[in-house]
Amino acid sequence: MRLRHAGGTTVHLGYCTNVHPAEDLAGIVAQLDSHARPVRERLGVDLLGLGLWLAAPVAAELAADPALRRRLRADLTARGLEVVTLNGFPYAAFQAPVVKGAVYHPDWTTDARLAYTLDLARVLADLLPDDAARGSVSTLPLAWREPWDAARADAARHRLDRLAAGLAAVERDTGRPVRVGFEPEPGCVVETTGQAGSLLAGVDTDRLGICLDLAHLACAWEDPATALARLAAAGLPVVKVQVSAAIEAPAGTTDALRRWVEPRFLHQTRSAGCGAAADPADPVHSADDLDAALDAGLTGPWRVHYHVPLHAPPEPPLNSTLPVLRAALAELFAGPVAGCDHLDVETYTWGVLPAARRPRTDAELAAGIAAELAFARDELVALGLTDRREVAV
């Protein structure tokens, strides 16, 4: 979907396809028919944005074959779909039975991560709509926090320099600018916006910036206004926003979280004592997974890195971090200039929700994704953005 900010910027809103398991081109096209097109039709819009996830093998296949890229773009166009952003965080097998810490490998100390991200940039340059100002690719925040030392930091910085040079070459060859956003996440080298400002200082900010995931921001107990001011002071642009919400559990309600423990994804847990200024790996206030937090008896309130549907927060006594989402969107879009033009709803956890909340069919999943997108659209319209159905774009 496209919306118009009062300042004149076109804001692209879509959903991230890492919720779907396909990892080859035929499967990706099939999921356009089984999910993406039904979502668009439920929303009643003529154009729906996708934050496409391409696993590394299919990204390499597409990057090497212009004809395949043209075919994929034609497949998208025929279904009323567009792509301005790619999710380059998971490398492969993101909907495997067990993912956990594997999602952080390969990291930015490796050539494999660099090659994958540049493949995505090359693909995106050819998928971009003709009138899109730019493309974006989100990626992991350097690496998981352990092991990390000066040698690994130097190796990562070397690859970030090569990444910026590679993105410049993509723009030179295609005329289409693509930016990469590093996504702060609990447990990683870059968990908070403060760490982003420190560890990404000196990067090429014309090409590199931040992907701000609003569930992650909440789990770090960061105040949105302070966080965005910190990024601005560091000169780091927000190139993409993932519109997401995490679980919040008030003190004394941790038993209600036990049915949310599941084996596929890490659900890093932080208590209010963590705070943006504290050590996020402090074992008194943090755990790397929900079951570990429950076993350790962390004091509440807790925020859990578990993306929940925007329109359907958990049942009481649990809640979601929607207040953080709303505050962040207000900071980004209530002013005279849009703070970012690429927004992705990223609830990749539909398949691991507690059984009573889990979609049973493709149609139910499409209905849930459509409801989330409608929710996000309504939040943005409430901030003064104009729905595409009301303006010519």
Buried (B, 14 or more C-beta within 10 A) or exposed (E): BBBBBBEEBBBBBBBBBBBBBBBEBEBBBEBBEBBBBBBBBBBEBEBBBBBBBBBBBBBBBBBEBEEBBEBBBEBBEEBBBBBBBBBBBBBBBBBBEEBBEBBBBBBBBBEEBBBBBBBBBBBBBBBBBEEBBBBBBBBBBBBBBEEBEEEBBEBBBEBBBBBBEBBBEBBEEBEBBBBBBBBBBBBBBBBBBBBBBEBBEEBBBEBBBBBBBBBBBBBBBBBBEEBBEBBBEBEBBBBBBBBBBBBBBBEEBBEBBEEBBBEBBBBBBBBBBBBBEBEBBEEEBBBBBBBBBBEEEBBBBBBBBBBBBBBBBBEEBBBBBBEBBBBBBBBBBEBEEBBBBBBBBBBBBBBBBEEEBBBEEBEEBBBBBBBBBBBBBEBBEEBBBBBBBEEEE
